[in-house]
């Protein structure tokens, strides 16, 4: 892959940062970058993407449009991303003009969950038992080999519960019906089957790394999912010190092995047996670290800007425990599907709560429309305050 060689010189405020993706992550990255004096261009297929309202320019194009990817890069000093679905040809087209951070080689591994799991296993990182499957018959055999209770994930594209199925969790259900349902959930495409793990807790660790190899590793975030979508998250995760140290070491080693330039979120399982297992990787800002904006000296969005511009990384020390609760489209919908206005005034009456909306204009079930954040003396208190505010909506 041809590319522009990485410069040893920092990219200073006044320069222009390009972002593949104009969703809420791109929007919040742009807002942090603007605060630091940068100009921002984004590329996104949605003409009304959330970032459009806060950036200097928006190119309406698909992730596989290499010509427009090159046009994005020509107007920028560096390009980063907020979504994994960027086509390799688009990454290469942009990289022929300016540094793209993180790079295409890393993205190619992470885009495909089969490749990602195999890479983690090959490099000695702890993962649960899994099988790659490419047909209904292979899925059926994999579930049998792994003991019958499994999660199934499409190799490409799925997130927030999409492209995922599970087997063995419904008492009395037909095994064959569940298998076929899981295969349909994968879109009848290749994927992975993971043996269900008895969990104590789910956490994630965010790593920031500059082109020169300087690194900062955030304290773990504590995550709670409902229907495979993150419901709430808090920083710091209430885990034993030895587990925190191990989690941060695993995440740092993954980032170094990839030679990361940017930020990387490492999702992990804390098993009931006390072991850490790497679940998935995301080479971008992460929903579970929205609370870092209030919990840490340096929030994840400013840290991404610092990392891709090769500036000194900010401190990741905890200022105060903080939590976020996601606001999905359901908050805006009545039972008959009509739209109502949430009582944001009531939610904001809870001490320490702030509102963060993404300017998405079409609420639907499961769509992330915004989040509430809260601070507290402990992570548990911050979660309780955020959940109380959501109930008042």
N, C-alpha and C positions, 0 to 999 in steps of 0.2 A: 504494500500500500504506500503510495507516494504521500508525503506530508511535508509540511513546513517544520524545520527543526525547531525544537523548543528554545526559546530565548532565555538567557540567564538574567535578563533585565526585568524588573517588575513592570507591570502594566499599570500605570498610575491613573488616579482620578482625572476625568476629562476624556479618557479613552472610551471606546464603545464595546460593550459586551453583547454577543449574540447568544440567544437561547433557543435550542430546539425544543419547542413546546411552550404553549401559552396558557396552560391550566393554572390552578391555584398555586402550585409550587413555583412556576415561572413568574406568576404575579408577585408573590411574596419575595422571591429573589430579586426581581426588578425593583421593588420598593426599597429593599435594603441597599441595592446598588445605587439607586438614585440618591439616597441619603448620603452616600459616600462620594457623590459627584460624578458618577459614570452615566453615560448614555446607554440605552438598551434597545436592541432590535430583537424581535422574536419571529419564529416561523411556526405556524400552526394551521391545520386545515379548517378550523372553525373561525369564521370571520367575526364572531362575537365572543371569542375566548376571553377568560377573565383577565389576562395580562394586557389585552388591547387598551384598556382604559388608563394604564399607568406607564406605558412605554413610549419611546420616540417613534417607533415604526413597527408594523406587523405585516409580514409576508404571508398571504393566504396560500398554503400549499401543503400537499401530503408529505408524509414521512419518507416516501420513496421518490420524491421529486429532486433528483440530484442537481438539475439546473438551478432551481430556486435555492437549494442548499448552498450552492456556490455563490449565488447572489447575496445570500445572507452573510456569508463569510467575507465577501469583498467589501462590505460596509462595516466590518468589525475588526477589532484588534485581537480578540480571542472568542471562542465559541464554547459553550457548555450545554448541558441538557437537563431537562426535568422529567423526561419520560424515556423508557427503554426501547420503544418500538421504532427507533430511527433505522432506516435501511443502511446496510454497509456502504452502498454506493453514495448515499448522501453524506455519510461521515467522511468518506474518502474525498468527495468533491469539496467539502468545506476545508478539510485538512490540507488541501493543495494550496490554500491561500493563507490561513492563519492556524495557530495551534488550536486543536480541539481537545478539551479536557473535561471528563476523562476520554480516553482514546478508543478507537474502533476495535482494537484487538480485545480489550477488556470487555467492551460492550457485547461483542460477538459471543463470548463465553456466557455472559449473564442473560442474554436474550433468550437462550434456549435452556429450559430447566433440566433437560437431560445432560447437556454439556456442563451446566453449572454444577450439578450434583457430582458428576464424574470428576470435574476439576477439583472440587473440594475433597473428594475421597482420595484422588491421586496425590494431592499435596498434603495429605495427612491431617486434615481438619476433621473434627468429630461430627459425623452425620448419623442420622438414624438409618435403619434398614430400608432400602428402596429397590425398585426394579424399574428399568425403562421398558415401556410397552409401545408397540406400534400396530397392534391389531386387537380385536375383541378377544380372540383366543389367548393372546399373550397377557392381556389384562386379567382374564379369568384365572390363568395359571399363577400369575404374580400374587393375586389376592390369596389364593390357596397356600402358596409358599410362605406368605408373610403372616399367616394365622387368622385371616378372615376379617379383621377390623382394620380398615385402611382408608386413607385419603388418596384421591386420584386428582392429578393436576395436569392440564394441558401443557405441552412443552413450550408453547409460545403464546404470548398476548394476554392471557387471563390475569385478572387481579380483582380485588374486592369481591371475591366469591364467584366471579365469572370464570368459566372454563374449569370448574372444580366439581367433583362429586365425592361421595363417600359410600362405603360398604360396611355392613355389619353393625350399624348403630340403631337399626329399627327392629325391635323385637317382633318376631313372627313374620318378617318380610321374606319374600322368596329370594334366595341367593341369586338365582338367574335373573330375576327382574332387577335386582340392585346392580348386578354386573352390567346389564344392558343400559340401565339408567346412567351409570357412571361413564360408560363409553360414549353415550349421547352427550353427557355434560362436557366431555373432552372435545366435542365436535367431531367425533369419530376420526381423530387425528392423534399422532404420537403424543405420549405424555409419560409421567412417572406415577408409580404407585408407592406410597409410603406407609409403612407399618405404624399404626396408631401408638402414640407414646403416652403413658400416664404422666400427666403434667403437674408440677407444683406451681409453675408460673411461666409466663411468656415475657421475654425481654428483648430489647434490641440495643445495639451499640453503634454510635455514629463515629466515623473516623474522618478527619480532614488531613489531607497530605498535599504539600506543594510539589511543583516539578523538581525542586531541589532535594526532596526527601524529608523536609521538615514535617512533623506530624503532631496532631493533637487528637486525643481519644476522649470522647465524652463519657461521663458516668452513664451506666445503663439506664434505659427507660423501662418502665413497667407497663405492660400492654394487656388490654382485655378486648377480646374479639366477640362479636355476636353475628352469627350467620356469615362467618368468614370475612367480616368487615370490622376494622378497628372501631370500637365503641368509645373507649377512653384510654388515655395514657398519662403517666406521671413520671416526673424526674425529681429525685433519683429513685431507682427501683429499690424496694426494701428487701435486699438480698444479703446474705452473709458476706463479710469483707473478702473472704477467700474466693468466693464465687465472682464477686465484682472484679477482682484483680484478674482472675482467669478469663472472664468474658472480654475484658479490655485487651488482654494480651492476644487472645484469639483474633479479635477484630483488627488489631494493629498488624499482626502477622499476615492476615489475608490482604490488607491494604499494601503492605510492603511487597508481598509476592506478586501482586498485580502491577506494582509500580504505579499505584493510583496517583492521578492528578485531579484533585477535586474532593468530593465527599462520597463516602460509602456507608450505607446502613446495613448492618449485619443482624438479621433477625435470628433469635435463638430460643430454644426450648430449655427450661430448667426441669429436668425429669424428676419424678417422685423419688428416684434412686439417688438424686443429688448430682447427676451428670448434666453437663452442658452439651447441647447438640445444635449445630448450625442448621437453620431452616432455609432461609432464602437471603439473597443479596440484592441490594438496590443501589446503583451508582449515581445517586442524586439525593436531594433533600428528601426527608421522610416524614410521613404523617405522625409517627411516634415521637418526633423531635420538634413539633410545633411548640411544645411547652418550653423548649430551650430558650426561646426568646425572652421568657420571664424567669426561668430557673437559673440560667447560666450568665456569666459575664458577657459571653459572646453567643448570640443565637445562631442557629444553623445556616440561615440565609446569608447573613453577613460573613460567616465563616467560609461559605462556598465562594463568595466574591473574593475574599482574601486568598483562598487556595488557588483558584484558577488564574488570578492576576499575579501570583507569586509574591504576595505581600506577607509580612510577618503574620502568623496565625494568632488569633485572639485567645485569651484565657477561657478554659472550659470549666472553671471552678463554679460550684453551686453558690448562688446568691441567696436563694430561698427555694424550698420545694414548690413545684408548680404542676398543674395538670391541665389537660384539655379534654373536652368531650365533643365528639363530632356531631354536627347538625346535618342529618340526612334529609332528603326531600320529604319524608314522612311528616316532618315538623310543620310543613306548609300545607299538607293535604288533609282534607276532611275524609270521613269514611266513604263518601260518595265520589271521591276523586276531585272535588272542587277545591280551589285554592283559598286558604285563609292567611291572614297576617299574624305571625307569631307575636306574643307579648314580650318583645325585647325589653321594654321598660321594666317589666316585672323581673326578668332574669337579671338585669343590671342592678336591681336593688340588693342583690346578695353581695356582701362585702368582698372586695378583692377580685370580682369577676369582670372580665372584659369580653367584648363581642368582636368576632372576626368574620366578615362575610366576603364571599368571593365574586359577587356580582354575576352569578349565574341566574338566568331569567326563566328557566324552565324546570321547576322542581319535579322530580320523579322519585319513586321508591328506590332507595339505595344510592342515590346520587349525593355526593358530598357538596353541600351548599355553603358550609362555613363551620366554625367551631367556637366554643366558649372556652376561655382560659380562666384559671383561678390560682391563687397562691394560698399557702397555709403553713403552719408550723411543721407539719409532717406531710409526706406524700398522700397518706390516707386522708388527712383533713382537706387537702387541695382537691382530691377526687370527690369527696363528699360535697364540697361547696359547688364544684362544677356541675355535678349531677343534680343538686338542689336547684340551681339556676335553670337547668334544662327542663326540669319538671314544671317550673313556673311559666314556661313558654306557652 
